[in-house]
Amino acid sequence: MDYRLLGRSGLKVSALTLGTMTMGGKGVFGMVGNVGVGEARRQIDMCFDAGVNLIDTADIYSTGGSEEIVGEVLGGKRKSDVLIATKVRFPMGDGPNDAGLSRHHIVAGCEASLKRLRRDVIDLYQVHEWDGLTPLEETIEALDTLIRHGKVRYVGCSNYSAWHVMKALWVAGAAHRQRFVSQQIHYTLQAREAENELIPLSIDQGLGVLVWSPLAGGLLSGKHRRDRKAPEGSRQLAGWDEPPIHDEARLWTIVDALVEIADARGVSGAQIALAWLLGRPAVTSVIIGARNEKQLADNLNAASLELTEAERAKLNKVSAPPLQYPYWHQLQTAKDRLGKADLSLLGPHL
């Protein structure tokens, strides 16, 4: 297992992270999975054996159920052996202050997560989504207070646009408060929008990148094909609609390419899709989740899979979206003065 620094911090995290959205099975999250304590215990042990040292969860997953399962399973583990990341933002009750990124909700959410996780401190506390109603100064101050009080070690964001992230970093810097060390984003062969702004921003600002749903909800597992029905038990059949598919023909072209490479290697399409991500600029760790041990074991094998330059070139070609403005214009008129962050997007086009 490879270990990578999380952004500008000195914290090393494994290249693969165990995601726990499949744990709990309450409400809409039952569409994703229904992993109970026993199965969760086996999955976590498998990850430890493979060298995974980061577990990612969120208070909203099964309305606290995921955190409770993680807390129960880890109750007997040495806390120094595992890092816990969780999130706050979404509604955890019906009250007017039971959601958002106000000081009230962040502090209350942290205390509730600590109880469910049975821990004294959260290693990485992430704001789960943008809140356009709460001043960023209030959000950043609340997160900084949690760090100073020893309840949180590092903070990050998730699902922010680039200007959201940059504004948050500026607010933190101007007030001399702790800045985000990472962002958690959706990024796959099928959805490469993050390369326009979020990946260059991460390179420029020294942010770690954690990738959620790296197999596009299973669409890039190799089990979904243009001429086959969705596999029994898949998220799509269950009604889960993330991520959206904007171009189905392009999706199947990508799947055809990764399956061709996978078959030639004697591995799964999922491993190829994960290995592609692990080699992308700025990516720190890829979050894998599983409904069962077989899926998890397969995904874990991606940590040791190295793609050739030819294989990467093939996947890049079939999945590359067209350059949007202002990037196509920069390619034509600014290519003599491009920096490292610019080149993460424009370099392959030069």
Contacts in CASP RR format, 6 or more apart in sequence:
PFRMAT RR
TARGET T0000
AUTHOR 0000-0000-0000
METHOD contacts of the structure
MODEL  1
MDYRLLGRSGLKVSALTLGTMTMGGKGVFGMVGNVGVGEARRQIDMCFDA
GVNLIDTADIYSTGGSEEIVGEVLGGKRKSDVLIATKVRFPMGDGPNDAG
LSRHHIVAGCEASLKRLRRDVIDLYQVHEWDGLTPLEETIEALDTLIRHG
KVRYVGCSNYSAWHVMKALWVAGAAHRQRFVSQQIHYTLQAREAENELIP
LSIDQGLGVLVWSPLAGGLLSGKHRRDRKAPEGSRQLAGWDEPPIHDEAR
LWTIVDALVEIADARGVSGAQIALAWLLGRPAVTSVIIGARNEKQLADNL
NAASLELTEAERAKLNKVSAPPLQYPYWHQLQTAKDRLGKADLSLLGPHL
1 14 0 8 1.000
1 15 0 8 1.000
1 16 0 8 1.000
1 50 0 8 1.000
1 51 0 8 1.000
1 52 0 8 1.000
1 303 0 8 1.000
2 14 0 8 1.000
2 15 0 8 1.000
2 278 0 8 1.000
2 303 0 8 1.000
3 12 0 8 1.000
3 13 0 8 1.000
3 14 0 8 1.000
3 15 0 8 1.000
3 53 0 8 1.000
4 12 0 8 1.000
4 13 0 8 1.000
4 15 0 8 1.000
4 284 0 8 1.000
4 285 0 8 1.000
5 11 0 8 1.000
5 12 0 8 1.000
5 284 0 8 1.000
6 12 0 8 1.000
6 13 0 8 1.000
6 124 0 8 1.000
6 154 0 8 1.000
6 181 0 8 1.000
6 182 0 8 1.000
6 208 0 8 1.000
6 284 0 8 1.000
6 285 0 8 1.000
7 181 0 8 1.000
7 182 0 8 1.000
7 202 0 8 1.000
7 206 0 8 1.000
7 207 0 8 1.000
7 208 0 8 1.000
7 284 0 8 1.000
8 181 0 8 1.000
8 206 0 8 1.000
8 207 0 8 1.000
9 154 0 8 1.000
9 181 0 8 1.000
11 83 0 8 1.000
11 123 0 8 1.000
11 153 0 8 1.000
11 154 0 8 1.000
11 181 0 8 1.000
12 53 0 8 1.000
13 53 0 8 1.000
13 54 0 8 1.000
13 83 0 8 1.000
13 284 0 8 1.000
13 285 0 8 1.000
14 51 0 8 1.000
14 52 0 8 1.000
14 53 0 8 1.000
14 54 0 8 1.000
14 285 0 8 1.000
14 303 0 8 1.000
15 278 0 8 1.000
15 284 0 8 1.000
15 285 0 8 1.000
15 286 0 8 1.000
15 303 0 8 1.000
16 47 0 8 1.000
16 50 0 8 1.000
16 52 0 8 1.000
16 274 0 8 1.000
16 285 0 8 1.000
16 286 0 8 1.000
16 287 0 8 1.000
16 288 0 8 1.000
16 299 0 8 1.000
16 300 0 8 1.000
16 302 0 8 1.000
16 303 0 8 1.000
17 52 0 8 1.000
17 54 0 8 1.000
17 55 0 8 1.000
17 56 0 8 1.000
17 85 0 8 1.000
17 210 0 8 1.000
17 285 0 8 1.000
17 286 0 8 1.000
17 287 0 8 1.000
17 288 0 8 1.000
18 43 0 8 1.000
18 44 0 8 1.000
18 47 0 8 1.000
18 52 0 8 1.000
18 54 0 8 1.000
18 55 0 8 1.000
18 56 0 8 1.000
18 287 0 8 1.000
18 288 0 8 1.000
18 289 0 8 1.000
19 55 0 8 1.000
19 56 0 8 1.000
19 57 0 8 1.000
19 287 0 8 1.000
19 288 0 8 1.000
19 289 0 8 1.000
20 40 0 8 1.000
20 55 0 8 1.000
20 56 0 8 1.000
20 57 0 8 1.000
20 61 0 8 1.000
20 66 0 8 1.000
20 69 0 8 1.000
20 70 0 8 1.000
20 289 0 8 1.000
21 29 0 8 1.000
21 32 0 8 1.000
21 33 0 8 1.000
21 57 0 8 1.000
21 58 0 8 1.000
21 61 0 8 1.000
21 66 0 8 1.000
21 289 0 8 1.000
22 29 0 8 1.000
22 32 0 8 1.000
22 33 0 8 1.000
22 34 0 8 1.000
22 35 0 8 1.000
22 289 0 8 1.000
22 290 0 8 1.000
22 291 0 8 1.000
23 33 0 8 1.000
23 35 0 8 1.000
23 36 0 8 1.000
23 40 0 8 1.000
23 57 0 8 1.000
23 61 0 8 1.000
23 62 0 8 1.000
23 65 0 8 1.000
23 66 0 8 1.000
23 69 0 8 1.000
23 70 0 8 1.000
24 30 0 8 1.000
24 33 0 8 1.000
24 34 0 8 1.000
24 35 0 8 1.000
24 36 0 8 1.000
24 61 0 8 1.000
24 62 0 8 1.000
24 65 0 8 1.000
24 66 0 8 1.000
24 69 0 8 1.000
25 32 0 8 1.000
25 33 0 8 1.000
25 34 0 8 1.000
25 35 0 8 1.000
25 62 0 8 1.000
25 65 0 8 1.000
26 62 0 8 1.000
26 63 0 8 1.000
26 64 0 8 1.000
26 65 0 8 1.000
27 62 0 8 1.000
27 63 0 8 1.000
29 61 0 8 1.000
29 62 0 8 1.000
29 66 0 8 1.000
30 62 0 8 1.000
30 238 0 8 1.000
31 235 0 8 1.000
31 238 0 8 1.000
31 239 0 8 1.000
31 240 0 8 1.000
32 235 0 8 1.000
32 238 0 8 1.000
32 240 0 8 1.000
33 291 0 8 1.000
34 291 0 8 1.000
35 43 0 8 1.000
35 69 0 8 1.000
35 290 0 8 1.000
35 291 0 8 1.000
36 69 0 8 1.000
37 69 0 8 1.000
37 72 0 8 1.000
37 73 0 8 1.000
38 73 0 8 1.000
39 292 0 8 1.000
39 293 0 8 1.000
40 69 0 8 1.000
40 70 0 8 1.000
40 73 0 8 1.000
41 73 0 8 1.000
42 293 0 8 1.000
43 290 0 8 1.000
43 293 0 8 1.000
43 296 0 8 1.000
44 55 0 8 1.000
44 70 0 8 1.000
44 73 0 8 1.000
44 74 0 8 1.000
46 293 0 8 1.000
46 296 0 8 1.000
46 297 0 8 1.000
46 300 0 8 1.000
47 55 0 8 1.000
47 296 0 8 1.000
47 300 0 8 1.000
48 81 0 8 1.000
48 82 0 8 1.000
50 300 0 8 1.000
50 303 0 8 1.000
52 300 0 8 1.000
53 81 0 8 1.000
53 82 0 8 1.000
53 83 0 8 1.000
54 82 0 8 1.000
54 83 0 8 1.000
54 84 0 8 1.000
54 85 0 8 1.000
54 123 0 8 1.000
54 124 0 8 1.000
54 285 0 8 1.000
55 70 0 8 1.000
55 74 0 8 1.000
55 82 0 8 1.000
55 83 0 8 1.000
55 84 0 8 1.000
55 85 0 8 1.000
56 85 0 8 1.000
56 86 0 8 1.000
56 184 0 8 1.000
56 210 0 8 1.000
56 212 0 8 1.000
56 287 0 8 1.000
57 66 0 8 1.000
57 67 0 8 1.000
57 70 0 8 1.000
57 84 0 8 1.000
57 85 0 8 1.000
57 86 0 8 1.000
57 87 0 8 1.000
57 117 0 8 1.000
58 66 0 8 1.000
58 67 0 8 1.000
58 86 0 8 1.000
58 87 0 8 1.000
58 88 0 8 1.000
58 90 0 8 1.000
58 126 0 8 1.000
58 128 0 8 1.000
59 67 0 8 1.000
59 86 0 8 1.000
59 87 0 8 1.000
59 88 0 8 1.000
59 90 0 8 1.000
59 92 0 8 1.000
59 109 0 8 1.000
59 112 0 8 1.000
59 113 0 8 1.000
59 116 0 8 1.000
60 87 0 8 1.000
60 89 0 8 1.000
60 90 0 8 1.000
60 91 0 8 1.000
60 92 0 8 1.000
60 128 0 8 1.000
61 67 0 8 1.000
63 92 0 8 1.000
64 92 0 8 1.000
64 116 0 8 1.000
65 116 0 8 1.000
67 86 0 8 1.000
67 113 0 8 1.000
67 116 0 8 1.000
67 117 0 8 1.000
68 116 0 8 1.000
70 84 0 8 1.000
70 117 0 8 1.000
71 116 0 8 1.000
71 117 0 8 1.000
71 118 0 8 1.000
71 119 0 8 1.000
72 118 0 8 1.000
74 82 0 8 1.000
74 84 0 8 1.000
74 117 0 8 1.000
74 118 0 8 1.000
74 119 0 8 1.000
75 118 0 8 1.000
79 119 0 8 1.000
79 120 0 8 1.000
83 123 0 8 1.000
83 124 0 8 1.000
84 117 0 8 1.000
84 119 0 8 1.000
84 122 0 8 1.000
84 123 0 8 1.000
84 124 0 8 1.000
85 122 0 8 1.000
85 123 0 8 1.000
85 124 0 8 1.000
85 125 0 8 1.000
85 126 0 8 1.000
85 210 0 8 1.000
86 113 0 8 1.000
86 117 0 8 1.000
86 122 0 8 1.000
86 124 0 8 1.000
86 125 0 8 1.000
86 126 0 8 1.000
87 125 0 8 1.000
87 126 0 8 1.000
87 127 0 8 1.000
87 128 0 8 1.000
87 158 0 8 1.000
87 184 0 8 1.000
88 100 0 8 1.000
88 101 0 8 1.000
88 105 0 8 1.000
88 106 0 8 1.000
88 109 0 8 1.000
88 110 0 8 1.000
88 113 0 8 1.000
88 125 0 8 1.000
88 126 0 8 1.000
88 127 0 8 1.000
88 128 0 8 1.000
89 99 0 8 1.000
89 100 0 8 1.000
89 101 0 8 1.000
89 105 0 8 1.000
89 127 0 8 1.000
89 128 0 8 1.000
89 129 0 8 1.000
89 131 0 8 1.000
90 99 0 8 1.000
90 100 0 8 1.000
90 128 0 8 1.000
90 129 0 8 1.000
91 98 0 8 1.000
91 99 0 8 1.000
92 98 0 8 1.000
92 99 0 8 1.000
92 109 0 8 1.000
92 112 0 8 1.000
93 99 0 8 1.000
97 104 0 8 1.000
97 105 0 8 1.000
98 105 0 8 1.000
99 105 0 8 1.000
100 131 0 8 1.000
100 133 0 8 1.000
100 134 0 8 1.000
101 127 0 8 1.000
101 131 0 8 1.000
101 134 0 8 1.000
101 138 0 8 1.000
101 139 0 8 1.000
101 142 0 8 1.000
102 131 0 8 1.000
102 134 0 8 1.000
102 138 0 8 1.000
102 139 0 8 1.000
102 142 0 8 1.000
103 138 0 8 1.000
103 139 0 8 1.000
103 141 0 8 1.000
103 142 0 8 1.000
103 145 0 8 1.000
106 127 0 8 1.000
106 139 0 8 1.000
106 142 0 8 1.000
106 143 0 8 1.000
106 146 0 8 1.000
107 142 0 8 1.000
107 145 0 8 1.000
107 146 0 8 1.000
110 122 0 8 1.000
110 125 0 8 1.000
110 146 0 8 1.000
110 151 0 8 1.000
110 152 0 8 1.000
111 151 0 8 1.000
113 122 0 8 1.000
114 120 0 8 1.000
114 121 0 8 1.000
114 122 0 8 1.000
114 151 0 8 1.000
120 151 0 8 1.000
121 150 0 8 1.000
121 151 0 8 1.000
121 152 0 8 1.000
121 153 0 8 1.000
122 151 0 8 1.000
122 152 0 8 1.000
122 153 0 8 1.000
123 153 0 8 1.000
123 154 0 8 1.000
124 153 0 8 1.000
124 154 0 8 1.000
124 155 0 8 1.000
124 156 0 8 1.000
124 181 0 8 1.000
124 182 0 8 1.000
125 143 0 8 1.000
125 146 0 8 1.000
125 152 0 8 1.000
125 154 0 8 1.000
125 155 0 8 1.000
125 156 0 8 1.000
126 155 0 8 1.000
126 156 0 8 1.000
126 157 0 8 1.000
126 158 0 8 1.000
126 182 0 8 1.000
126 184 0 8 1.000
127 139 0 8 1.000
127 143 0 8 1.000
127 155 0 8 1.000
127 156 0 8 1.000
127 157 0 8 1.000
127 158 0 8 1.000
127 160 0 8 1.000
128 158 0 8 1.000
128 159 0 8 1.000
129 158 0 8 1.000
129 159 0 8 1.000
129 160 0 8 1.000
130 159 0 8 1.000
130 160 0 8 1.000
130 161 0 8 1.000
130 164 0 8 1.000
131 139 0 8 1.000
136 167 0 8 1.000
136 168 0 8 1.000
136 171 0 8 1.000
137 171 0 8 1.000
137 175 0 8 1.000
139 168 0 8 1.000
140 168 0 8 1.000
140 171 0 8 1.000
140 172 0 8 1.000
140 175 0 8 1.000
140 177 0 8 1.000
141 175 0 8 1.000
141 177 0 8 1.000
143 152 0 8 1.000
143 155 0 8 1.000
143 177 0 8 1.000
143 178 0 8 1.000
144 172 0 8 1.000
144 175 0 8 1.000
144 177 0 8 1.000
144 178 0 8 1.000
146 152 0 8 1.000
146 155 0 8 1.000
147 153 0 8 1.000
147 154 0 8 1.000
147 155 0 8 1.000
147 178 0 8 1.000
154 178 0 8 1.000
154 181 0 8 1.000
154 182 0 8 1.000
155 178 0 8 1.000
155 179 0 8 1.000
155 180 0 8 1.000
155 181 0 8 1.000
156 180 0 8 1.000
156 181 0 8 1.000
156 182 0 8 1.000
156 183 0 8 1.000
156 184 0 8 1.000
157 164 0 8 1.000
157 165 0 8 1.000
157 168 0 8 1.000
157 180 0 8 1.000
157 182 0 8 1.000
157 183 0 8 1.000
157 184 0 8 1.000
158 183 0 8 1.000
158 184 0 8 1.000
158 185 0 8 1.000
158 212 0 8 1.000
159 184 0 8 1.000
159 185 0 8 1.000
159 186 0 8 1.000
160 168 0 8 1.000
160 183 0 8 1.000
161 197 0 8 1.000
162 197 0 8 1.000
162 198 0 8 1.000
162 201 0 8 1.000
165 180 0 8 1.000
165 183 0 8 1.000
165 198 0 8 1.000
165 201 0 8 1.000
165 205 0 8 1.000
165 207 0 8 1.000
166 201 0 8 1.000
166 205 0 8 1.000
168 179 0 8 1.000
168 180 0 8 1.000
169 179 0 8 1.000
169 180 0 8 1.000
169 205 0 8 1.000
171 177 0 8 1.000
172 178 0 8 1.000
172 179 0 8 1.000
172 180 0 8 1.000
173 179 0 8 1.000
180 207 0 8 1.000
181 207 0 8 1.000
181 208 0 8 1.000
182 207 0 8 1.000
182 208 0 8 1.000
182 209 0 8 1.000
182 210 0 8 1.000
182 284 0 8 1.000
183 198 0 8 1.000
183 202 0 8 1.000
183 207 0 8 1.000
183 208 0 8 1.000
183 209 0 8 1.000
183 210 0 8 1.000
184 209 0 8 1.000
184 210 0 8 1.000
184 211 0 8 1.000
184 212 0 8 1.000
184 287 0 8 1.000
185 194 0 8 1.000
185 198 0 8 1.000
185 209 0 8 1.000
185 210 0 8 1.000
185 211 0 8 1.000
185 212 0 8 1.000
186 194 0 8 1.000
186 211 0 8 1.000
186 212 0 8 1.000
186 213 0 8 1.000
186 243 0 8 1.000
187 194 0 8 1.000
187 195 0 8 1.000
187 198 0 8 1.000
187 199 0 8 1.000
187 209 0 8 1.000
187 211 0 8 1.000
187 214 0 8 1.000
187 277 0 8 1.000
187 280 0 8 1.000
187 283 0 8 1.000
188 211 0 8 1.000
188 213 0 8 1.000
188 214 0 8 1.000
188 215 0 8 1.000
188 216 0 8 1.000
188 220 0 8 1.000
188 243 0 8 1.000
188 273 0 8 1.000
188 277 0 8 1.000
189 216 0 8 1.000
189 220 0 8 1.000
189 254 0 8 1.000
189 258 0 8 1.000
189 273 0 8 1.000
189 276 0 8 1.000
189 277 0 8 1.000
189 315 0 8 1.000
189 319 0 8 1.000
190 216 0 8 1.000
190 219 0 8 1.000
190 220 0 8 1.000
190 243 0 8 1.000
190 245 0 8 1.000
190 250 0 8 1.000
190 251 0 8 1.000
190 254 0 8 1.000
190 319 0 8 1.000
191 216 0 8 1.000
191 243 0 8 1.000
192 319 0 8 1.000
192 320 0 8 1.000
192 321 0 8 1.000
193 321 0 8 1.000
195 344 0 8 1.000
195 345 0 8 1.000
196 324 0 8 1.000
196 327 0 8 1.000
196 345 0 8 1.000
198 209 0 8 1.000
199 209 0 8 1.000
199 280 0 8 1.000
199 281 0 8 1.000
199 282 0 8 1.000
199 344 0 8 1.000
199 345 0 8 1.000
200 341 0 8 1.000
200 342 0 8 1.000
200 344 0 8 1.000
200 345 0 8 1.000
201 207 0 8 1.000
201 341 0 8 1.000
202 208 0 8 1.000
202 209 0 8 1.000
202 282 0 8 1.000
203 281 0 8 1.000
203 282 0 8 1.000
203 340 0 8 1.000
203 341 0 8 1.000
203 344 0 8 1.000
204 340 0 8 1.000
204 341 0 8 1.000
207 282 0 8 1.000
208 282 0 8 1.000
208 284 0 8 1.000
209 282 0 8 1.000
209 283 0 8 1.000
209 284 0 8 1.000
209 285 0 8 1.000
210 284 0 8 1.000
210 285 0 8 1.000
210 286 0 8 1.000
210 287 0 8 1.000
211 277 0 8 1.000
211 283 0 8 1.000
211 285 0 8 1.000
211 286 0 8 1.000
211 287 0 8 1.000
212 287 0 8 1.000
213 242 0 8 1.000
213 243 0 8 1.000
213 287 0 8 1.000
214 220 0 8 1.000
214 273 0 8 1.000
214 274 0 8 1.000
214 277 0 8 1.000
214 286 0 8 1.000
214 287 0 8 1.000
214 288 0 8 1.000
215 221 0 8 1.000
215 270 0 8 1.000
215 273 0 8 1.000
215 274 0 8 1.000
216 243 0 8 1.000
217 235 0 8 1.000
217 236 0 8 1.000
217 240 0 8 1.000
217 242 0 8 1.000
217 243 0 8 1.000
218 224 0 8 1.000
218 234 0 8 1.000
218 235 0 8 1.000
218 270 0 8 1.000
219 236 0 8 1.000
219 243 0 8 1.000
219 245 0 8 1.000
219 251 0 8 1.000
219 255 0 8 1.000
220 254 0 8 1.000
220 255 0 8 1.000
220 258 0 8 1.000
220 269 0 8 1.000
220 270 0 8 1.000
220 273 0 8 1.000
221 268 0 8 1.000
221 269 0 8 1.000
221 270 0 8 1.000
221 273 0 8 1.000
222 255 0 8 1.000
222 258 0 8 1.000
222 259 0 8 1.000
222 262 0 8 1.000
222 268 0 8 1.000
222 269 0 8 1.000
222 270 0 8 1.000
223 231 0 8 1.000
223 234 0 8 1.000
224 230 0 8 1.000
224 231 0 8 1.000
224 234 0 8 1.000
224 236 0 8 1.000
224 255 0 8 1.000
225 252 0 8 1.000
225 255 0 8 1.000
225 259 0 8 1.000
226 252 0 8 1.000
226 255 0 8 1.000
226 256 0 8 1.000
230 236 0 8 1.000
230 237 0 8 1.000
231 237 0 8 1.000
233 291 0 8 1.000
245 251 0 8 1.000
250 319 0 8 1.000
253 318 0 8 1.000
254 315 0 8 1.000
254 318 0 8 1.000
254 319 0 8 1.000
256 318 0 8 1.000
257 314 0 8 1.000
257 315 0 8 1.000
257 318 0 8 1.000
257 319 0 8 1.000
258 269 0 8 1.000
258 272 0 8 1.000
258 273 0 8 1.000
258 276 0 8 1.000
258 315 0 8 1.000
259 269 0 8 1.000
261 269 0 8 1.000
261 272 0 8 1.000
261 307 0 8 1.000
261 311 0 8 1.000
261 314 0 8 1.000
261 315 0 8 1.000
262 268 0 8 1.000
262 269 0 8 1.000
262 271 0 8 1.000
262 272 0 8 1.000
265 271 0 8 1.000
265 272 0 8 1.000
265 305 0 8 1.000
267 301 0 8 1.000
267 305 0 8 1.000
268 298 0 8 1.000
270 295 0 8 1.000
270 298 0 8 1.000
270 299 0 8 1.000
270 302 0 8 1.000
271 298 0 8 1.000
271 299 0 8 1.000
271 301 0 8 1.000
271 302 0 8 1.000
271 305 0 8 1.000
272 305 0 8 1.000
272 307 0 8 1.000
272 311 0 8 1.000
272 315 0 8 1.000
274 286 0 8 1.000
274 288 0 8 1.000
274 299 0 8 1.000
274 302 0 8 1.000
274 305 0 8 1.000
275 302 0 8 1.000
275 305 0 8 1.000
275 306 0 8 1.000
275 307 0 8 1.000
276 307 0 8 1.000
276 312 0 8 1.000
276 315 0 8 1.000
277 283 0 8 1.000
277 286 0 8 1.000
278 286 0 8 1.000
278 302 0 8 1.000
278 303 0 8 1.000
279 307 0 8 1.000
281 344 0 8 1.000
282 344 0 8 1.000
286 302 0 8 1.000
288 296 0 8 1.000
288 299 0 8 1.000
288 300 0 8 1.000
288 302 0 8 1.000
289 295 0 8 1.000
289 296 0 8 1.000
289 299 0 8 1.000
290 296 0 8 1.000
290 299 0 8 1.000
307 315 0 8 1.000
316 348 0 8 1.000
320 348 0 8 1.000
322 328 0 8 1.000
323 331 0 8 1.000
323 345 0 8 1.000
323 346 0 8 1.000
323 349 0 8 1.000
327 345 0 8 1.000
327 346 0 8 1.000
330 338 0 8 1.000
330 342 0 8 1.000
330 346 0 8 1.000
331 346 0 8 1.000
331 349 0 8 1.000
331 350 0 8 1.000
334 342 0 8 1.000
335 346 0 8 1.000
335 350 0 8 1.000
338 346 0 8 1.000
338 347 0 8 1.000
343 350 0 8 1.000
END
